Amino acid sequence: MFLKLQTIVLFLLITVTFVLAQSDKEWNEKGKDLYKQDEYEEAIKCYDKAIKLNPKYVDAWNNKGWTLSCYGEYEEAIKCHNKAIELDPKYVNAWNDKGWALYCLDKYEEAIKCYNKAIELDPKHVNPWYNKGVALEKLGKYEEAIKCYNKAIELDPKHVDAWLDKAWPLLELGKYEEAIKCYDKVIEIDPKSTYAWFIKGVNLYYFSGKYEGAIKCYDKAIEIDPKYIEAWYNKAGILYDSGKYEEAIKCIDKGIEIEGEKAYNISSKGLLLSKLGKQDEALKYCDRALELSPYSLDGLENKGLVLAEEGKYEEGLTYCDEGLEVDPENKSIMTAKGEILYKQGKYVDAIRWFDKALSINPDYMRAKKGKEEVLKALEK
């Protein structure tokens, strides 16, 4: 009888040990599933249970760290990654994920050291190469960033984020055509990427002045997603610059239909109506915008421009000045002020404001065009 009882107890101990040995993995897997559902707090509870059962469970420590980063607890995340690295100094993902947490804390140099360690351990791991490129870009080291993105692309030619992010340092270096090729590559990989079509349109317009090409890109984004509101508004902007005011109004109306009345969309409609000579209607839309949001920068700028269309230049400039009090570095309002001064015939003052806008963004097409017009007028 005693021997039989011993056998039963031994069997139970083995069974419990087996269950416990499996349960840490089960808790970890459950945590991963919850993470995929964006249930971060519940996921962390699961990782904690896995760690309680097995304090040396490296994956659980690292997964907990990554999940903490996902809702902004970067310092706590780093502690978890450090624990994972302490348990396994050659754990590539822990080094990479620690780097990401440091990056999110704006500690770019420290992040790069972690990515370098991950690359040293596994030169064919794509994520550290890509993440290192992102960090280098933040430091303004554009050539080095491009090399990292190229390495990530070499390892994974369909790495969409690497292609997209490679375009940004190319733009900073003035290599606009090469940047466009990056967007084309993303579109080749994923023809239904609305963002790739949209951002290609942005760059064709702002950096190359290719209006028709930009509109085609926006139209493609809208075809894929008819509610892609940024594409509707950007298309309206190009049509405005092209003097196609009625077509631009249709785009703005579509935006209003999608998201309702906002200060920026109805004030933009007001500006377009003023270009069609419908001043009373235009002012009603601008006033409505400022009722919705008295400090709307778009509302203040557009009302200033509408008043200038009526020849009320000083009043228009007052609204621009109000906007600049809210945001002294707003290049759009600076440009609007330059445009109004140009209409007044105050060319030197107009150039000064266009230059201020260009000091903030040297590639700002609207300010560049405005300044060019003033210089031509001065030549005459």
C-alpha positions as CSV (number, residue, x, y, z in Angstrom):
1,M,0.0,0.0,0.0
2,F,2.8,2.4,1.0
3,L,4.7,1.6,-2.2
4,K,1.6,2.2,-4.3
5,L,1.1,5.6,-2.6
6,Q,4.7,6.5,-3.3
7,T,4.2,5.6,-7.0
8,I,1.1,7.8,-7.2
9,V,2.8,10.8,-5.6
10,L,5.8,10.4,-7.9
11,F,3.5,10.2,-10.9
12,L,1.7,13.4,-9.7
13,L,5.0,15.2,-9.2
14,I,6.2,14.2,-12.7
15,T,2.9,15.3,-14.2
16,V,2.9,18.7,-12.3
17,T,6.5,19.3,-13.3
18,F,5.7,18.5,-16.9
19,V,2.7,20.9,-16.9
20,L,4.7,23.7,-15.3
21,A,7.5,23.1,-17.8
22,Q,5.0,23.6,-20.6
23,S,3.0,26.4,-19.1
24,D,5.8,29.0,-19.3
25,K,5.8,28.5,-23.0
26,E,2.1,28.6,-23.2
27,W,1.9,31.8,-21.3
28,N,4.5,33.3,-23.6
29,E,2.6,32.2,-26.7
30,K,-0.6,33.6,-25.2
31,G,1.2,36.9,-24.6
32,K,2.3,36.9,-28.3
33,D,-1.3,36.3,-29.4
34,L,-2.6,39.1,-27.2
35,Y,0.1,41.4,-28.5
36,K,-1.0,40.8,-32.1
37,Q,-4.5,41.9,-31.0
38,D,-3.0,45.1,-29.5
39,E,-3.9,43.9,-26.0
40,Y,-0.6,45.1,-24.6
41,E,-1.4,45.1,-20.9
42,E,-2.9,41.6,-21.0
43,A,0.1,40.4,-23.0
44,I,2.5,41.7,-20.4
45,K,0.6,39.9,-17.7
46,C,1.1,36.7,-19.6
47,Y,4.8,37.3,-20.0
48,D,5.0,38.0,-16.3
49,K,3.5,34.6,-15.6
50,A,5.9,32.9,-17.9
51,I,8.8,34.7,-16.2
52,K,7.5,33.8,-12.7
53,L,7.5,30.1,-13.8
54,N,10.8,30.4,-15.5
55,P,12.9,33.4,-14.5
56,K,15.5,32.5,-17.1
57,Y,13.0,32.5,-20.0
58,V,14.8,34.8,-22.4
59,D,12.1,35.1,-25.0
60,A,9.5,36.1,-22.4
61,W,11.8,38.9,-21.0
62,N,12.4,40.2,-24.5
63,N,8.8,40.0,-25.6
64,K,7.8,41.9,-22.5
65,G,10.3,44.6,-23.3
66,W,9.1,44.9,-26.9
67,T,5.4,45.1,-25.7
68,L,6.3,47.8,-23.1
69,S,7.9,49.9,-25.9
70,C,4.6,49.6,-27.9
71,Y,2.8,51.7,-25.4
72,G,5.6,54.1,-24.5
73,E,7.2,52.5,-21.4
74,Y,10.7,52.7,-22.9
75,E,12.8,52.8,-19.7
76,E,11.0,49.7,-18.4
77,A,11.4,48.0,-21.8
78,I,15.2,48.6,-21.7
79,K,15.3,46.9,-18.3
80,C,13.6,43.8,-19.8
81,H,15.9,43.8,-22.8
82,N,19.0,44.1,-20.5
83,K,17.7,41.1,-18.6
84,A,17.4,39.1,-21.8
85,I,20.9,40.1,-22.8
86,E,22.2,39.2,-19.4
87,L,20.7,35.7,-19.8
88,D,21.9,35.4,-23.4
89,P,24.5,38.0,-24.6
90,K,24.2,36.7,-28.1
91,Y,20.5,37.2,-28.4
92,V,20.2,39.3,-31.5
93,N,16.6,40.4,-31.1
94,A,17.3,41.7,-27.6
95,W,20.0,43.9,-28.9
96,N,17.9,45.1,-31.8
97,D,14.8,45.7,-29.6
98,K,16.8,47.5,-27.0
99,G,18.1,49.7,-29.8
100,W,14.6,50.6,-30.8
101,A,13.6,51.6,-27.2
102,L,16.7,53.8,-27.0
103,Y,15.8,55.3,-30.4
104,C,12.3,56.2,-29.1
105,L,14.0,58.0,-26.2
106,D,16.0,60.1,-28.8
107,K,19.2,58.3,-27.7
108,Y,20.3,57.7,-31.3
109,E,24.0,57.1,-30.7
110,E,23.3,54.5,-28.0
111,A,20.7,52.9,-30.2
112,I,23.2,52.6,-33.1
113,K,25.6,50.8,-30.7
114,C,22.9,48.2,-30.0
115,Y,22.2,47.8,-33.7
116,N,25.9,47.4,-34.4
117,K,26.1,44.6,-31.8
118,A,23.1,42.9,-33.4
119,I,24.7,43.2,-36.8
120,E,28.0,41.8,-35.4
121,L,26.1,38.8,-34.1
122,D,24.1,38.2,-37.3
123,P,25.1,40.3,-40.3
124,K,22.2,38.8,-42.3
125,H,19.5,40.0,-39.9
126,V,17.6,42.7,-41.8
127,N,16.0,44.6,-38.9
128,P,19.2,46.0,-37.3
129,W,20.4,47.2,-40.7
130,Y,17.0,49.0,-41.3
131,N,16.8,50.4,-37.8
132,K,20.3,51.6,-37.9
133,G,19.5,53.5,-41.1
134,V,16.5,55.2,-39.4
135,A,18.7,56.3,-36.4
136,L,21.5,57.6,-38.7
137,E,18.9,59.6,-40.7
138,K,17.8,61.3,-37.4
139,L,21.4,62.3,-36.8
140,G,21.6,63.8,-40.3
141,K,24.0,61.2,-41.5
142,Y,22.2,60.7,-44.8
143,E,24.9,58.9,-46.9
144,E,25.4,56.4,-44.1
145,A,21.7,55.9,-43.6
146,I,21.3,55.1,-47.3
147,K,24.0,52.5,-47.1
148,C,22.1,50.8,-44.2
149,Y,18.8,50.9,-46.2
150,N,20.6,49.4,-49.2
151,K,21.9,46.6,-47.0
152,A,18.4,45.9,-45.7
153,I,17.1,45.9,-49.3
154,E,19.9,43.6,-50.3
155,L,18.9,41.1,-47.6
156,D,15.2,41.6,-48.3
157,P,14.5,43.2,-51.7
158,K,10.8,43.5,-50.8
159,H,11.4,45.4,-47.6
160,V,8.8,48.2,-48.2
161,D,9.8,50.3,-45.2
162,A,13.4,50.3,-46.3
163,W,12.5,51.5,-49.8
164,L,10.2,54.2,-48.4
165,D,12.7,55.5,-45.8
166,K,15.6,55.4,-48.2
167,A,13.7,58.1,-50.2
168,W,13.9,60.6,-47.3
169,P,17.7,61.0,-47.1
170,L,17.8,61.0,-50.9
171,L,15.4,64.0,-50.8
172,E,17.6,65.7,-48.2
173,L,20.5,65.3,-50.5
174,G,18.6,66.8,-53.4
175,K,18.4,63.4,-55.3
176,Y,14.8,63.8,-56.2
177,E,14.7,61.4,-59.2
178,E,16.3,58.6,-57.1
179,A,13.8,59.2,-54.4
180,I,10.9,58.8,-56.9
181,K,12.5,55.5,-58.0
182,C,12.2,54.3,-54.4
183,Y,8.5,55.0,-54.4
184,D,8.1,53.3,-57.8
185,K,9.8,50.2,-56.3
186,V,7.3,50.2,-53.4
187,I,4.4,50.5,-56.0
188,E,6.0,47.6,-57.9
189,I,6.0,45.5,-54.8
190,D,2.5,46.6,-53.7
191,P,0.5,48.3,-56.4
192,K,-2.3,49.0,-53.9
193,S,-0.1,51.0,-51.5
194,T,-2.1,54.2,-51.2
195,Y,0.7,55.8,-49.2
196,A,3.3,55.1,-51.9
197,W,1.1,56.6,-54.6
198,F,0.3,59.6,-52.4
199,I,3.9,60.4,-51.3
200,K,5.1,60.0,-54.9
201,G,2.6,62.6,-55.8
202,V,3.8,64.9,-53.0
203,N,7.3,64.7,-54.2
204,L,6.5,65.1,-57.9
205,Y,4.7,68.3,-57.1
206,Y,6.9,69.9,-54.4
207,F,10.3,68.9,-55.6
208,S,10.0,68.5,-59.3
209,G,7.0,70.7,-60.2
210,K,5.4,67.9,-62.2
211,Y,1.7,68.8,-61.6
212,E,0.1,66.4,-64.0
213,G,2.2,63.5,-62.8
214,A,1.3,64.4,-59.2
215,I,-2.4,64.5,-60.0
216,K,-2.2,61.1,-61.6
217,C,-0.6,59.7,-58.4
218,Y,-3.3,61.3,-56.2
219,D,-6.0,59.9,-58.5
220,K,-4.5,56.5,-58.2
221,A,-4.5,56.7,-54.4
222,I,-8.1,57.8,-54.5
223,E,-9.1,55.0,-56.9
224,I,-7.7,52.5,-54.4
225,D,-9.2,54.3,-51.4
226,P,-11.9,56.8,-52.3
227,K,-11.8,58.2,-48.7
228,Y,-8.1,59.0,-48.8
229,I,-8.7,62.6,-47.7
230,E,-5.1,63.8,-47.9
231,A,-5.0,62.9,-51.6
232,W,-8.2,64.8,-52.2
233,Y,-6.9,68.0,-50.5
234,N,-3.4,67.8,-52.1
235,K,-5.1,67.4,-55.5
236,A,-7.2,70.5,-54.7
237,G,-3.9,72.3,-54.0
238,I,-2.4,71.5,-57.4
239,L,-5.6,72.5,-59.2
240,Y,-5.6,75.8,-57.2
241,D,-2.0,76.5,-58.3
242,S,-3.1,75.6,-61.9
243,G,-6.0,78.1,-61.8
244,K,-8.6,75.3,-62.0
245,Y,-10.6,76.6,-59.2
246,E,-14.0,74.9,-59.9
247,E,-12.3,71.5,-60.1
248,A,-10.4,72.3,-56.9
249,I,-13.7,73.1,-55.2
250,K,-15.1,69.7,-56.1
251,C,-12.1,68.1,-54.4
252,I,-12.6,70.2,-51.3
253,D,-16.3,69.3,-51.3
254,K,-15.4,65.7,-51.4
255,G,-13.2,66.2,-48.3
256,I,-16.1,67.9,-46.5
257,E,-18.3,65.0,-47.4
258,I,-15.8,62.6,-46.0
259,E,-14.9,64.3,-42.7
260,G,-17.4,67.1,-42.2
261,E,-16.8,70.8,-41.8
262,K,-13.4,71.7,-40.5
263,A,-11.8,75.1,-40.3
264,Y,-9.2,74.3,-42.9
265,N,-11.5,72.7,-45.5
266,I,-14.2,75.4,-45.5
267,S,-11.7,78.3,-45.4
268,S,-10.0,76.7,-48.4
269,K,-13.3,76.6,-50.2
270,G,-13.7,80.3,-49.3
271,L,-10.4,81.1,-50.9
272,L,-11.3,79.2,-54.1
273,L,-14.7,81.0,-54.3
274,S,-12.9,84.3,-54.0
275,K,-10.7,83.3,-57.0
276,L,-14.0,82.9,-58.9
277,G,-15.1,86.4,-57.9
278,K,-17.7,85.2,-55.4
279,Q,-16.4,87.4,-52.6
280,D,-19.5,87.5,-50.4
281,E,-19.8,83.7,-50.4
282,A,-16.1,83.4,-49.9
283,L,-16.1,85.6,-46.7
284,K,-19.0,83.6,-45.3
285,Y,-17.0,80.4,-45.6
286,C,-13.9,82.0,-44.0
287,D,-16.0,83.5,-41.2
288,R,-17.6,80.1,-40.6
289,A,-14.1,78.5,-40.4
290,L,-13.1,81.0,-37.7
291,E,-16.3,80.4,-35.8
292,L,-15.4,76.7,-35.7
293,S,-11.8,77.4,-34.7
294,P,-10.8,81.0,-33.9
295,Y,-7.1,80.3,-33.9
296,S,-7.1,78.1,-37.0
297,L,-4.0,78.9,-39.0
298,D,-5.6,77.9,-42.2
299,G,-8.7,80.0,-41.4
300,L,-6.6,83.1,-40.6
301,E,-4.4,82.7,-43.6
302,N,-7.3,82.1,-46.0
303,K,-9.4,85.0,-44.7
304,G,-6.3,87.2,-45.2
305,L,-6.0,86.1,-48.8
306,V,-9.7,86.5,-49.5
307,L,-9.6,90.1,-48.2
308,A,-6.6,90.8,-50.4
309,E,-8.6,89.5,-53.4
310,E,-11.0,92.4,-52.6
311,G,-8.2,94.9,-52.4
312,K,-8.3,95.0,-48.6
313,Y,-4.6,94.4,-48.2
314,E,-4.0,95.9,-44.8
315,E,-6.9,94.0,-43.3
316,G,-5.7,90.8,-45.0
317,L,-2.2,91.3,-43.6
318,T,-3.7,91.8,-40.1
319,Y,-5.1,88.2,-40.3
320,C,-1.8,86.9,-41.4
321,D,-0.1,88.6,-38.5
322,E,-2.6,87.0,-36.1
323,G,-1.7,83.6,-37.5
324,L,2.0,84.3,-37.1
325,E,1.4,85.2,-33.5
326,V,0.0,81.7,-33.0
327,D,2.8,80.1,-35.0
328,P,5.8,82.4,-35.7
329,E,7.5,79.7,-37.9
330,N,4.5,79.0,-40.2
331,K,6.0,79.1,-43.7
332,S,2.6,79.1,-45.4
333,I,1.4,82.2,-43.6
334,M,4.8,83.9,-44.3
335,T,4.3,83.1,-48.0
336,A,0.7,84.4,-47.9
337,K,2.0,87.7,-46.4
338,G,4.5,87.9,-49.2
339,E,1.8,87.3,-51.8
340,I,-0.4,90.1,-50.4
341,L,2.6,92.5,-50.2
342,Y,3.4,91.7,-53.8
343,K,-0.2,92.6,-54.8
344,Q,0.3,95.9,-53.0
345,G,3.4,96.5,-55.1
346,K,5.6,96.3,-52.1
347,Y,8.2,94.1,-53.8
348,V,11.1,94.4,-51.4
349,D,8.9,93.5,-48.4
350,A,7.3,90.7,-50.3
351,I,10.7,89.2,-51.1
352,R,11.7,89.5,-47.4
353,W,8.7,87.3,-46.4
354,F,9.3,84.8,-49.2
355,D,12.9,84.5,-48.0
356,K,11.7,83.9,-44.4
357,A,9.5,81.0,-45.6
358,L,12.4,79.6,-47.6
359,S,14.8,79.9,-44.6
360,I,12.5,77.4,-42.9
361,N,12.2,75.1,-46.0
362,P,14.4,76.0,-49.0
363,D,12.4,73.7,-51.2
364,Y,9.0,75.2,-50.4
365,M,7.6,75.5,-54.0
366,R,4.9,78.1,-53.3
367,A,7.4,80.6,-51.8
368,K,9.9,79.9,-54.6
369,K,7.3,80.6,-57.2
370,G,6.2,83.8,-55.3
371,K,9.7,85.1,-55.1
372,E,10.3,84.3,-58.8
373,E,7.2,86.3,-59.8
374,V,8.4,89.3,-57.8
375,L,11.9,89.2,-59.3
376,K,10.4,89.1,-62.8
377,A,8.2,92.1,-61.9
378,L,11.3,94.0,-60.7
379,E,13.1,93.3,-63.9
380,K,10.3,95.0,-65.8
